[in-house]
Amino acid sequence: MARLIAVPLFSTLIISAMLLILDRIRRLFDFVATEGGPVSVVWRMLANLLPEYLGLGIPIGLMLGVLLAFRRLAANSELDVLRGVGMSYNRLLRVPMMYAIVLAALNLAIVGYVQPIARYYYEGLRFELRTGALGASIKVGEFTHLGDKMTIRIEQSRDKGRDLSGIFVQAKTAKGDSIGVTAEHGEFLATDDPNTIIFRLTNGTLIHDRPEFKTPRVLTFSNHDLPIPLPKYENFRTRGGRNLEYTLPELAKTGQTGATEKERDSSRAEFHFRLAEVATMFLLPMLGLALGVPPKRSNSGFGVFFGIVMLVTYHKVNEYAAAIGELGRIDPLIALWVPFGVFAGLVLWMYYTIAYVPGGQPIGAIERAFSKAASAVTNRLPGRRRKRAAEQGA
């Protein structure tokens, strides 16, 4: 049983993580390229998003692992043998429940501690990209602003940026002087001061203007070193600017001692949202069993589809309930745990039906209900009615 659950469980985790990464990686590359940051920061941003993806993938992986394991046992008639020798569904759920306990503890650590810290680091990387603190590159053919007192434009770049040509620099000094420089070639050189670099220019013209000058001074040079002070950027905010960046103990504390009622409601909503998501994992083995055992003489995979729809719908309902609780319209305790109670009641009813009702088959009842609904819709179509009338006339 443990082996049957492990294969689809880890396969689902890997596939879901890859799909989410592929969906985000293109947008991250576009964002980093637009901001002019190094490509390596994309992988750091994806690493900080991985805990969030695991928090979403673990519940689905657990449910599919249990569902597909029992579906395989039922398809090979091994489940009938196990039931024939006296093993109850409660006994068969021991191993899935062990998986649920371990994965629930792992998910609690992820959503409670790891994901908030990773989210803060992700937002910090976005901030550094926007401000240029990660070393934004000077784009060829465009005006690049270094702070609010210097603008640089470069026509061509060769040898990985070591040989620059067609250079224009416009700068203002602290004394109010205006300096304009054009040069044929140039290169950036490091200095002992980490806040200053040297732009060594070759074969150019420098125009120096000051309010007390009657006419600007013009200087033609063969070599000129232009010091460029690197812009100073404000520090990124402290962690906790958003509820997503608070750990569970911090959310519990803020929910009791927050300065405003809105802050307390939003912290409590996020706190109960995370706990409800983790508590749901203890219901997933029963849900997977109830949906994984198909009706006799049926090979339909409807249970897999219905299980995913149930889990995703419940997750979206929880997100909406958390948003309502954050606004203070409904107490977060009621907004989050009432949907959990409804979901738990549905899962327990499905498990009770298959485990204790003779011949009980919840997935069969659901399939019949959907089949009747589909027949009612198709029978309303004009072409379908004409075809049925022709068949009856014949």
For each residue, the residues with C-beta under 8 A, 3 or more apart:
1: 4 5 69 92 95 96
2: 5 6 95 99
3: 6 7
4: 1 7 8 68 69 72 73
5: 1 2 8 9 65 66 69 95 96 99
6: 2 3 9 10 65
7: 3 4 10 11 65
8: 4 5 11 12 61 64 65 68 69
9: 5 6 12 13 61 62 64 65 99
10: 6 7 13 14 61
11: 7 8 14 15
12: 8 9 15 16 57 60 61 64 65
13: 9 10 16 17 54 57 58 61
14: 10 11 17 18
15: 11 12 18 19
16: 12 13 19 20 53 56 57 60 61
17: 13 14 20 21 50 53 54 57
18: 14 15 21 22
19: 15 16 22 23
20: 16 17 23 24 49 53 56 57
21: 17 18 24 25 46 49 50 53
22: 18 19 25 26
23: 19 20 26 27
24: 20 21 27 28 46 49
25: 21 22 28 29 42 46
26: 22 23 29 30
27: 23 24 30 31
28: 24 25 31 32 42 45 46
29: 25 26 32 33 39 42
30: 26 27 33 34
31: 27 28 34 35 126 129
32: 28 29 35 37 38 39 41 42 45 129
33: 29 30 36
34: 30 31
35: 31 32 129 130 132 136
36: 33 132 136 137 138 139
37: 32 41 128 129 134 135 136 137
38: 32 41 134 135
39: 29 32 42
40: 43 44
41: 32 37 38 44 45 125 129 134
42: 25 28 29 32 39 45 46
43: 40 46 47
44: 40 41 47 48 125
45: 28 32 41 42 48 49 122 125 126
46: 21 24 25 28 42 43 49 50
47: 43 44 50 118
48: 44 45 51 118 119 121 122 125
49: 20 21 24 45 46 52 53 118 122
50: 17 21 46 47 53 54 118
51: 48 54 55 110 111 114 115 118
52: 49 55 56 115 118 119
53: 16 17 20 21 49 50 56 57
54: 13 17 50 51 57 58 107 110
55: 51 52 58 107 110 111 115 277
56: 16 20 52 53 59 60 315
57: 12 13 16 17 20 53 54 60 61
58: 13 54 55 61 62 103 106 107 110 281
59: 56 62 63 107 277 280 281 284 311
60: 12 16 56 57 63 64 308 311
61: 8 9 10 12 13 16 57 58 64 65
62: 9 58 59 65 66 99 100 103 281 284 285 288
63: 59 60 66 67 284 287 288 307 308 311
64: 8 9 12 60 61 67 68 288 304 307 308
65: 5 6 7 8 9 12 61 62 68 69 99 288
66: 5 62 63 69 70 96 99 284 285 287 288 289 292
67: 63 64 70 71 287 288 289 291 292 303 304 307
68: 4 8 64 65 71 72 292 304
69: 1 4 5 8 65 66 72 73 96 288 292
70: 66 67 73 74 79 92 288 289 292 293
71: 67 68 74 75 292 293 294 303 304
72: 4 68 69 75 76
73: 4 69 70 76 78 79 82
74: 70 71 77 78 79 80 292 293 294
75: 71 72 294 299
76: 72 73
77: 74 80 81
78: 73 74 81 82
79: 70 73 74 82 83 293
80: 74 77 83 84
81: 77 78 84 85
82: 73 78 79 85 87 92
83: 79 80 86 87 88
84: 80 81
85: 81 82
86: 83
87: 82 83 91 92
88: 83 91 92 355
89: 92 93 289 351 354 355
90: 93 94 355
91: 87 88 94
92: 1 70 82 87 88 89 95 96 289
93: 89 90 96 97 285 286 289
94: 90 91 97 98
95: 1 2 5 92 98 99
96: 1 5 66 69 92 93 99 100 285 288 289
97: 93 94 100 101 282 285
98: 94 95 101 102
99: 2 5 9 62 65 66 95 96 102 103 285
100: 62 96 97 103 104 281 282 284 285
101: 97 98 104 105 282
102: 98 99 105 106
103: 58 62 99 100 106 107 281
104: 100 101 107 108 278 279 281 282
105: 101 102 108 109
106: 58 102 103 109 110
107: 54 55 58 59 103 104 110 111 277 278 281
108: 104 105 111 112 248 278
109: 105 106 112 113 114
110: 51 54 55 58 106 107 113 114 115
111: 51 55 107 108 114 115 274 277 278
112: 108 109 115 116 247 248 274
113: 109 110 116 117 247 248
114: 51 109 110 111 117 118
115: 51 52 55 110 111 112 118 119 244
116: 112 113 119 120 239 244 245 246 247 250
117: 113 114 120 121 239 245 247
118: 47 48 49 50 51 52 114 115 121 122
119: 48 52 115 116 122 123 242 244 245
120: 116 117 123 124 239 245
121: 48 117 118 124 125
122: 45 48 49 118 119 125 126
123: 119 120 126 127 236 241 242 245
124: 120 121 127 128 236
125: 41 44 45 48 121 122 128 129 134
126: 31 45 122 123 129 130
127: 123 124 130 131 133 236
128: 37 124 125 131 132 133 134 233 236
129: 31 32 35 37 41 125 126 132 134 136
130: 35 126 127
131: 127 128 233 234
132: 35 36 128 129 135 136 231 233
133: 127 128 233
134: 37 38 41 125 128 129
135: 37 38 132
136: 35 36 37 129 132 144
137: 36 37 161
138: 36 144 152 154
139: 36 142 144
140: 154 155 156 157
141: 153 154 155
142: 139 153
143: 151 152 153
144: 136 138 139 151 152 153
145: 148 150 151
146: 150 151 152 228 230 231
147: 150 229 231 232
148: 145 231
149: 171 172 173
150: 145 146 147 169 170 171 172 228
151: 143 144 145 146 169 170 171
152: 138 143 144 146 167 168 169
153: 141 142 143 144 167 168
154: 138 140 141 157 164 165 166 167 168 186
155: 140 141 165 166 167
156: 140 164 165 166
157: 140 154 161 163 164 165
158: 162 163 164 165
159: 162 163
160:
161: 137 157 164 188
162: 158 159 187
163: 157 158 159 185 187
164: 154 156 157 158 161 167 185 186 187 188
165: 154 155 156 157 158 184 185 186
166: 154 155 156 184
167: 152 153 154 155 164 181 182 183 184 185 186 201 204
168: 152 153 154 180 181 182
169: 150 151 152 179 180 181 182 183 199 201 226
170: 150 151 178 179 180 181
171: 149 150 151 178 179 180 181 226
172: 149 150 176 177 178 179
173: 149 176 177 179
174:
175: 210
176: 172 173 210 211
177: 172 173 208 209 210
178: 170 171 172 208 209 210
179: 169 170 171 172 173 206 207 208 209
180: 168 169 170 171 206 207 209
181: 167 168 169 170 171 201 204 205 206 207 224 226
182: 167 168 169 204 205
183: 167 169 186 201 202 203 204 205 224
184: 165 166 167 202 203 204
185: 163 164 165 167 201 202 203
186: 154 164 165 167 183 199 200 201 202
187: 162 163 164 199 200
188: 161 164 197 198 199 200
189: 197 198 199 200
190: 197 198
191: 196 197 198 227
192:
193: 196
194: 230
195: 229 230 232
196: 191 193 227 228 229 230
197: 188 189 190 191 227 228 230
198: 188 189 190 191 225 226 227 228
199: 169 186 187 188 189 225 226 227 228
200: 186 187 188 189 223 224 225 226
201: 167 169 181 183 185 186 204 221 223 224 225 226
202: 183 184 185 186 222 223
203: 183 184 185 221 222
204: 167 181 182 183 184 201 220 221 224
205: 181 182 183 218 219 220 221
206: 179 180 181 218 219 220 221 224
207: 179 180 181 216 217 218 219
208: 177 178 179 213 216 217 218 219
209: 177 178 179 180 213 216 217
210: 175 176 177 178 213
211: 176
212:
213: 208 209 210 216 217
214:
215:
216: 207 208 209 213
217: 207 208 209 213
218: 205 206 207 208
219: 205 206 207 208
220: 204 205 206
221: 201 203 204 205 206 224
222: 202 203
223: 200 201 202
224: 181 183 200 201 204 206 221
225: 198 199 200 201
226: 169 171 181 198 199 200 201
227: 191 196 197 198 199
228: 146 150 196 197 198 199
229: 147 195 196
230: 146 194 195 196 197
231: 132 146 147 148
232: 147 195
233: 128 131 132 133
234: 131
235:
236: 123 124 127 128
237: 241
238: 241
239: 116 117 120 245
240: 245 246 250
241: 123 237 238 245
242: 119 123 245
243: 246 251 266 267 269 270 326
244: 115 116 119 270
245: 116 117 119 120 123 239 240 241 242
246: 116 240 243 250 251 254 267 270
247: 112 113 116 117 250 251
248: 108 112 113 251 252 271 274 275
249: 252 253
250: 116 240 246 247 253 254
251: 243 246 247 248 254 255 267 268 270 271 274
252: 248 249 255 256 267 271
253: 249 250 256 257
254: 246 250 251 257 258 263 264 267
255: 251 252 258 264 267 268 271
256: 252 253 264
257: 253 254
258: 254 255 261 263 264 267
259: 263
260: 263 264
261: 258 264 265 328
262: 265 266 328
263: 254 258 259 260 266 267
264: 254 255 256 258 260 261 267 268
265: 261 262 268 269 325 326 327 328 332
266: 243 262 263 269 270 326
267: 243 246 251 252 254 255 258 263 264 270 271
268: 251 255 264 265 271 272 325 332 333
269: 243 265 266 272 273 322 323 325 326 332 335 336
270: 243 244 246 251 266 267 273 274 322 326
271: 248 251 252 255 267 268 274 275 332
272: 268 269 275 276 322 325 332 333 335 336 337
273: 269 270 276 277 318 319 321 322 332 336
274: 111 112 248 251 270 271 277 278
275: 248 271 272 278 279 336
276: 272 273 279 280 318 336 337 339 340
277: 55 59 107 111 273 274 280 281 315 318
278: 104 107 108 111 274 275 281
279: 104 275 276 282 283 340
280: 59 276 277 283 284 314 340 343
281: 58 59 62 100 103 104 107 277 278 284
282: 97 100 101 104 279 285
283: 279 280 286 287 343 344 347 348
284: 59 62 63 66 100 280 281 287 288 311
285: 62 66 93 96 97 99 100 282 288 289
286: 93 283 289 290 347 348 350 351
287: 63 66 67 283 284 290 291 307 310 311 347 350 351
288: 62 63 64 65 66 67 69 70 96 284 285 291 292 307
289: 66 67 70 89 92 93 96 285 286 292 293 351 354
290: 286 287 293 347 350 351 353 354 362 363
291: 67 287 288 303 304 306 307 350 362 363
292: 66 67 68 69 70 71 74 288 289 303
293: 70 71 74 79 289 290 354 361 363
294: 71 74 75 298 299 300 303 363 364
295: 298 361 363 364 367
296:
297:
298: 294 295 364 367
299: 75 294
300: 294 303 367
301: 304 305
302: 305 306 363 366 367 370
303: 67 71 291 292 294 300 306 307 363
304: 64 67 68 71 291 301 307 308
305: 301 302 308 309
306: 291 302 303 309 310 363 366
307: 63 64 67 287 288 291 303 304 310 311
308: 60 63 64 304 305 311 312
309: 305 306 312 313
310: 287 306 307 313 314 343
311: 59 60 63 284 287 307 308 314 315
312: 308 309 315 316
313: 309 310 316 317
314: 280 310 311 317 318 339 343
315: 56 277 311 312 318 319
316: 312 313 319 320
317: 313 314 320 321 339
318: 273 276 277 314 315 321 322 336 339 340
319: 273 315 316 322 323
320: 316 317 323 324
321: 273 317 318 324 325 330 335 336 338 339
322: 269 270 272 273 318 319 325 326 332 335 336
323: 269 319 320 326 327
324: 320 321 327 329 330 335
325: 265 268 269 272 321 322 328 329 330 331 332 335 336
326: 243 265 266 269 270 322 323 332
327: 265 323 324
328: 261 262 265 325
329: 324 325
330: 321 324 325 334 335
331: 325 334 335
332: 265 268 269 271 272 273 322 325 326 335 336
333: 268 272 336 337
334: 330 331 337 338
335: 269 272 321 322 324 325 330 331 332 338 339
336: 269 272 273 275 276 318 321 322 325 332 333 339 340
337: 272 276 333 334 340 341
338: 321 334 335 341 342
339: 276 314 317 318 321 335 336 342 343
340: 276 279 280 318 336 337 343 344
341: 337 338 344 345
342: 338 339 345 346
343: 280 283 310 314 339 340 346 347
344: 283 340 341 347 348
345: 341 342 348 349
346: 342 343 349 350
347: 283 286 287 290 343 344 350 351
348: 283 286 344 345 351 352
349: 345 346 352 353 362
350: 286 287 290 291 346 347 353 354 362
351: 89 286 287 289 290 347 348 354 355
352: 348 349 355 356 357 360
353: 290 349 350 356 357 360 361 362
354: 89 289 290 293 350 351 357 360 361 362
355: 88 89 90 351 352 360
356: 352 353 360
357: 352 353 354 360
358:
359:
360: 352 353 354 355 356 357
361: 293 295 353 354 364 365
362: 290 291 349 350 353 354 365 366
363: 290 291 293 294 295 302 303 306 366 367
364: 294 295 298 361 367 368
365: 361 362 368 369
366: 302 306 362 363 369 370
367: 295 298 300 302 363 364 370 371
368: 364 365 371 372
369: 365 366 372 373
370: 302 366 367 373 374
371: 367 368 374 375
372: 368 369 375 376
373: 369 370 376 377
374: 370 371 377 378
375: 371 372 378 379
376: 372 373 379 380
377: 373 374 380 381
378: 374 375 381 384
379: 375 376 384 385 388
380: 376 377 384 385
381: 377 378 384 385
382: 385 386
383: 386 387
384: 378 379 380 381 387 388
385: 379 380 381 382 388 389
386: 382 383 389 390
387: 383 384 390 391
388: 379 384 385 391 392
389: 385 386 392 393
390: 386 387 393 394
391: 387 388 394
392: 388 389
393: 389 390
394: 390 391
